[in-house]
Amino acid sequence: MNCQECRIMVQINEKRQSLNKLIREQGGVLSHTEIIKTSQELDLLILACYECRASAGKKKNAELAGN
């Protein structure tokens, strides 16, 4: 599986799209609460993405070292 197919990446892209839609609906202005909530959700997803990529990198390095 590559990153484009990853469920975490799909969630990140969906969250970004919903945020863009919300910004358009609100006329380009979001409340402080909406900004913080969305930012925290994206931060958690991005952190999960980085952890997944790091884990995949370690696994690949271990496989290469075993050869």
C-alpha positions, -999 to 999 in steps of 0.1 A, spaced: 0 0 0 13 34 -8 4 67 11 -22 78 -15 -42 46 -7 -37 48 31 -69 53 51 -51 80 72 -42 99 41 -78 95 29 -91 109 62 -67 139 60 -78 147 25 -115 144 35 -109 167 65 -92 193 43 -120 192 18 -147 196 45 -127 224 60 -125 242 26 -162 237 22 -169 251 57 -147 281 49 -166 288 17 -200 284 35 -190 307 62 -178 334 38 -141 328 46 -145 333 83 -144 306 109 -149 309 146 -120 304 170 -136 272 182 -140 258 147 -104 266 139 -90 249 170 -112 218 166 -103 213 130 -66 221 136 -65 195 164 -82 169 143 -58 175 114 -28 174 138 -38 140 151 -43 126 116 -10 140 104 8 126 134 -7 92 127 5 95 91 40 103 102 40 74 126 27 51 100 54 62 75 81 59 101 70 24 109 69 14 72 104 29 68 117 9 97 101 -23 83 116 -17 49 151 -10 64 148 -42 84 139 -62 53 168 -46 34 192 -54 62 181 -90 62 190 -95 25 
